[in-house]
């Protein structure tokens, strides 16, 4: 499990705890997209109180056509990773 610090340069993208996609370059997070902000309402609603199933919902969403534009956007910036943000850290799932 990799843990990345979220730098001050991402202050405008960091929104606290939540599932997110990150673009990572040379061990640094260069962009964040919270799943609840870019996924359909159905997925976002499932993540409000995900319990032990949150990672399942996120992985299912990643395999959808809806996720493709966000993934491509982040791929243009770096290696795409999925995980959780909290306490100014990104933890890969």
Secondary structure, DSSP 4 states (H G I P E B T S, - for coil): --EEE--GGGTTT--SSEEEEEEEETTEEEEEEEHHHHS-HHHHHHTTT-GGGHHHHHHHHHTSHHHHHHHHHHHTTSEEEEEEEETTEEEE-
